[in-house]
């Protein structure tokens, strides 16, 4: 019985030793086989592989996918104008030389991220100090990211890493100068608004003056035309009156006197105080060519 137990224990030990020589490499990983800190083999192909049992050989797995390094807080930098700004950036990176990466950081991803954060910060500081705030925020933002990526790429190759992309997520002023910037922006907007109002008021006055001028010209032209028409009418009326007077002067005088009587005696309340022998009552006195003059009544 004790012999059977011994055989079972021995079999388990042998099976465990055999299992420790087998390992599976995922398609998303690199496998580095090392012994006593020395890299023996780098495996990039997925599948089942063999090694010596520990402690003779050990395996470390590295991620071959594109990874993201995102700083938790924005870093402060000084621009060419000596203004403090906050820059929040991130980078996309991946391992391209597993052996160099392992030797540089012994497979510790945290140390690799710290190292790349230092590289990114140094590149950002170098680029931002050469540019103004406007250039960093909008004017040359693309150039800033391209220059940073180039500098970081050259240094990342020395630790077995490839930089895929570098992006600036946010560029902002520090809290102490935000108020002054907003005040300056507000003052600029107010100045532009006042300038636009002044320009509008000037245009309004110009349009109003032009409208008044056109009104005056139109009224003057209308008055001129009306006077011309009135003059033509008066001339024609005078001509007609002259022709009528020339045909029968006595009848014309009589007709004009009747028109005067009609205009004078329109209302019963009208009152006239005249000499009955005045020329106005000529046709009241004379009823015909041979008749004697009679006193004309006076309307009361």
Secondary structure as a PSIPRED ss2 file (coil, helix, strand):
# PSIPRED VFORMAT (PSIPRED V4.0)

   1 X C   1.000  0.000  0.000
   2 X H   0.000  1.000  0.000
   3 X H   0.000  1.000  0.000
   4 X H   0.000  1.000  0.000
   5 X H   0.000  1.000  0.000
   6 X H   0.000  1.000  0.000
   7 X H   0.000  1.000  0.000
   8 X H   0.000  1.000  0.000
   9 X H   0.000  1.000  0.000
  10 X H   0.000  1.000  0.000
  11 X H   0.000  1.000  0.000
  12 X H   0.000  1.000  0.000
  13 X H   0.000  1.000  0.000
  14 X H   0.000  1.000  0.000
  15 X H   0.000  1.000  0.000
  16 X H   0.000  1.000  0.000
  17 X H   0.000  1.000  0.000
  18 X H   0.000  1.000  0.000
  19 X H   0.000  1.000  0.000
  20 X C   1.000  0.000  0.000
  21 X C   1.000  0.000  0.000
  22 X E   0.000  0.000  1.000
  23 X E   0.000  0.000  1.000
  24 X E   0.000  0.000  1.000
  25 X E   0.000  0.000  1.000
  26 X C   1.000  0.000  0.000
  27 X C   1.000  0.000  0.000
  28 X C   1.000  0.000  0.000
  29 X E   0.000  0.000  1.000
  30 X E   0.000  0.000  1.000
  31 X E   0.000  0.000  1.000
  32 X E   0.000  0.000  1.000
  33 X E   0.000  0.000  1.000
  34 X E   0.000  0.000  1.000
  35 X E   0.000  0.000  1.000
  36 X C   1.000  0.000  0.000
  37 X C   1.000  0.000  0.000
  38 X E   0.000  0.000  1.000
  39 X E   0.000  0.000  1.000
  40 X E   0.000  0.000  1.000
  41 X E   0.000  0.000  1.000
  42 X E   0.000  0.000  1.000
  43 X E   0.000  0.000  1.000
  44 X C   1.000  0.000  0.000
  45 X C   1.000  0.000  0.000
  46 X C   1.000  0.000  0.000
  47 X E   0.000  0.000  1.000
  48 X E   0.000  0.000  1.000
  49 X E   0.000  0.000  1.000
  50 X E   0.000  0.000  1.000
  51 X C   1.000  0.000  0.000
  52 X C   1.000  0.000  0.000
  53 X C   1.000  0.000  0.000
  54 X C   1.000  0.000  0.000
  55 X C   1.000  0.000  0.000
  56 X C   1.000  0.000  0.000
  57 X C   1.000  0.000  0.000
  58 X E   0.000  0.000  1.000
  59 X E   0.000  0.000  1.000
  60 X E   0.000  0.000  1.000
  61 X E   0.000  0.000  1.000
  62 X E   0.000  0.000  1.000
  63 X E   0.000  0.000  1.000
  64 X C   1.000  0.000  0.000
  65 X C   1.000  0.000  0.000
  66 X C   1.000  0.000  0.000
  67 X E   0.000  0.000  1.000
  68 X E   0.000  0.000  1.000
  69 X E   0.000  0.000  1.000
  70 X E   0.000  0.000  1.000
  71 X C   1.000  0.000  0.000
  72 X C   1.000  0.000  0.000
  73 X C   1.000  0.000  0.000
  74 X C   1.000  0.000  0.000
  75 X E   0.000  0.000  1.000
  76 X E   0.000  0.000  1.000
  77 X E   0.000  0.000  1.000
  78 X E   0.000  0.000  1.000
  79 X C   1.000  0.000  0.000
  80 X C   1.000  0.000  0.000
  81 X C   1.000  0.000  0.000
  82 X C   1.000  0.000  0.000
  83 X C   1.000  0.000  0.000
  84 X E   0.000  0.000  1.000
  85 X E   0.000  0.000  1.000
  86 X E   0.000  0.000  1.000
  87 X E   0.000  0.000  1.000
  88 X E   0.000  0.000  1.000
  89 X E   0.000  0.000  1.000
  90 X E   0.000  0.000  1.000
  91 X E   0.000  0.000  1.000
  92 X E   0.000  0.000  1.000
  93 X E   0.000  0.000  1.000
  94 X E   0.000  0.000  1.000
  95 X E   0.000  0.000  1.000
  96 X C   1.000  0.000  0.000
  97 X C   1.000  0.000  0.000
  98 X H   0.000  1.000  0.000
  99 X H   0.000  1.000  0.000
 100 X H   0.000  1.000  0.000
 101 X H   0.000  1.000  0.000
 102 X H   0.000  1.000  0.000
 103 X H   0.000  1.000  0.000
 104 X H   0.000  1.000  0.000
 105 X H   0.000  1.000  0.000
 106 X C   1.000  0.000  0.000
 107 X C   1.000  0.000  0.000
 108 X C   1.000  0.000  0.000
 109 X H   0.000  1.000  0.000
 110 X H   0.000  1.000  0.000
 111 X H   0.000  1.000  0.000
 112 X H   0.000  1.000  0.000
 113 X H   0.000  1.000  0.000
 114 X H   0.000  1.000  0.000
 115 X H   0.000  1.000  0.000
 116 X H   0.000  1.000  0.000
 117 X H   0.000  1.000  0.000
 118 X H   0.000  1.000  0.000
 119 X H   0.000  1.000  0.000
 120 X H   0.000  1.000  0.000
 121 X H   0.000  1.000  0.000
 122 X H   0.000  1.000  0.000
 123 X H   0.000  1.000  0.000
 124 X H   0.000  1.000  0.000
 125 X H   0.000  1.000  0.000
 126 X H   0.000  1.000  0.000
 127 X H   0.000  1.000  0.000
 128 X H   0.000  1.000  0.000
 129 X C   1.000  0.000  0.000
 130 X C   1.000  0.000  0.000
 131 X C   1.000  0.000  0.000
 132 X C   1.000  0.000  0.000
 133 X H   0.000  1.000  0.000
 134 X H   0.000  1.000  0.000
 135 X H   0.000  1.000  0.000
 136 X H   0.000  1.000  0.000
 137 X H   0.000  1.000  0.000
 138 X H   0.000  1.000  0.000
 139 X H   0.000  1.000  0.000
 140 X C   1.000  0.000  0.000
 141 X H   0.000  1.000  0.000
 142 X H   0.000  1.000  0.000
 143 X H   0.000  1.000  0.000
 144 X H   0.000  1.000  0.000
 145 X H   0.000  1.000  0.000
 146 X H   0.000  1.000  0.000
 147 X H   0.000  1.000  0.000
 148 X H   0.000  1.000  0.000
 149 X H   0.000  1.000  0.000
 150 X H   0.000  1.000  0.000
 151 X H   0.000  1.000  0.000
 152 X H   0.000  1.000  0.000
 153 X H   0.000  1.000  0.000
 154 X H   0.000  1.000  0.000
 155 X H   0.000  1.000  0.000
 156 X H   0.000  1.000  0.000
 157 X H   0.000  1.000  0.000
 158 X H   0.000  1.000  0.000
 159 X H   0.000  1.000  0.000
 160 X C   1.000  0.000  0.000
 161 X E   0.000  0.000  1.000
 162 X E   0.000  0.000  1.000
 163 X E   0.000  0.000  1.000
 164 X E   0.000  0.000  1.000
 165 X E   0.000  0.000  1.000
 166 X E   0.000  0.000  1.000
 167 X E   0.000  0.000  1.000
 168 X E   0.000  0.000  1.000
 169 X E   0.000  0.000  1.000
 170 X E   0.000  0.000  1.000
 171 X E   0.000  0.000  1.000
 172 X E   0.000  0.000  1.000
 173 X E   0.000  0.000  1.000
 174 X C   1.000  0.000  0.000
 175 X H   0.000  1.000  0.000
 176 X H   0.000  1.000  0.000
 177 X H   0.000  1.000  0.000
 178 X H   0.000  1.000  0.000
 179 X H   0.000  1.000  0.000
 180 X H   0.000  1.000  0.000
 181 X H   0.000  1.000  0.000
 182 X H   0.000  1.000  0.000
 183 X H   0.000  1.000  0.000
 184 X H   0.000  1.000  0.000
 185 X H   0.000  1.000  0.000
 186 X H   0.000  1.000  0.000
 187 X H   0.000  1.000  0.000
 188 X H   0.000  1.000  0.000
 189 X H   0.000  1.000  0.000
 190 X H   0.000  1.000  0.000
 191 X H   0.000  1.000  0.000
 192 X H   0.000  1.000  0.000
 193 X H   0.000  1.000  0.000
 194 X H   0.000  1.000  0.000
 195 X H   0.000  1.000  0.000
 196 X H   0.000  1.000  0.000
 197 X H   0.000  1.000  0.000
 198 X H   0.000  1.000  0.000
 199 X H   0.000  1.000  0.000
 200 X H   0.000  1.000  0.000
 201 X H   0.000  1.000  0.000
 202 X H   0.000  1.000  0.000
 203 X H   0.000  1.000  0.000
 204 X H   0.000  1.000  0.000
 205 X H   0.000  1.000  0.000
 206 X H   0.000  1.000  0.000
 207 X H   0.000  1.000  0.000
 208 X H   0.000  1.000  0.000
 209 X H   0.000  1.000  0.000
 210 X H   0.000  1.000  0.000
 211 X H   0.000  1.000  0.000
 212 X H   0.000  1.000  0.000
 213 X H   0.000  1.000  0.000
 214 X H   0.000  1.000  0.000
 215 X H   0.000  1.000  0.000
 216 X H   0.000  1.000  0.000
 217 X H   0.000  1.000  0.000
 218 X H   0.000  1.000  0.000
 219 X H   0.000  1.000  0.000
 220 X H   0.000  1.000  0.000
 221 X H   0.000  1.000  0.000
 222 X H   0.000  1.000  0.000
 223 X H   0.000  1.000  0.000
 224 X H   0.000  1.000  0.000
 225 X H   0.000  1.000  0.000
 226 X H   0.000  1.000  0.000
 227 X H   0.000  1.000  0.000
 228 X H   0.000  1.000  0.000
 229 X H   0.000  1.000  0.000
 230 X H   0.000  1.000  0.000
 231 X H   0.000  1.000  0.000
 232 X H   0.000  1.000  0.000
 233 X H   0.000  1.000  0.000
 234 X H   0.000  1.000  0.000
 235 X H   0.000  1.000  0.000
 236 X H   0.000  1.000  0.000
 237 X H   0.000  1.000  0.000
 238 X H   0.000  1.000  0.000
 239 X H   0.000  1.000  0.000
 240 X H   0.000  1.000  0.000
 241 X H   0.000  1.000  0.000
 242 X H   0.000  1.000  0.000
 243 X H   0.000  1.000  0.000
 244 X H   0.000  1.000  0.000
 245 X H   0.000  1.000  0.000
 246 X H   0.000  1.000  0.000
 247 X H   0.000  1.000  0.000
 248 X C   1.000  0.000  0.000
 249 X H   0.000  1.000  0.000
 250 X H   0.000  1.000  0.000
 251 X H   0.000  1.000  0.000
 252 X H   0.000  1.000  0.000
 253 X H   0.000  1.000  0.000
 254 X H   0.000  1.000  0.000
 255 X H   0.000  1.000  0.000
 256 X H   0.000  1.000  0.000
 257 X H   0.000  1.000  0.000
 258 X H   0.000  1.000  0.000
 259 X H   0.000  1.000  0.000
 260 X H   0.000  1.000  0.000
 261 X H   0.000  1.000  0.000
 262 X H   0.000  1.000  0.000
 263 X H   0.000  1.000  0.000
 264 X H   0.000  1.000  0.000
 265 X C   1.000  0.000  0.000
 266 X C   1.000  0.000  0.000
 267 X C   1.000  0.000  0.000
 268 X C   1.000  0.000  0.000
 269 X C   1.000  0.000  0.000
 270 X C   1.000  0.000  0.000
 271 X C   1.000  0.000  0.000
 272 X C   1.000  0.000  0.000
 273 X C   1.000  0.000  0.000
 274 X C   1.000  0.000  0.000
 275 X C   1.000  0.000  0.000
 276 X C   1.000  0.000  0.000
 277 X C   1.000  0.000  0.000
 278 X C   1.000  0.000  0.000
 279 X H   0.000  1.000  0.000
 280 X H   0.000  1.000  0.000
 281 X H   0.000  1.000  0.000
 282 X H   0.000  1.000  0.000
 283 X H   0.000  1.000  0.000
 284 X H   0.000  1.000  0.000
 285 X H   0.000  1.000  0.000
 286 X C   1.000  0.000  0.000
 287 X C   1.000  0.000  0.000
 288 X C   1.000  0.000  0.000
 289 X C   1.000  0.000  0.000
 290 X C   1.000  0.000  0.000
 291 X C   1.000  0.000  0.000
 292 X C   1.000  0.000  0.000
 293 X C   1.000  0.000  0.000
 294 X C   1.000  0.000  0.000
 295 X C   1.000  0.000  0.000
 296 X C   1.000  0.000  0.000
 297 X C   1.000  0.000  0.000
 298 X C   1.000  0.000  0.000
 299 X C   1.000  0.000  0.000
 300 X C   1.000  0.000  0.000
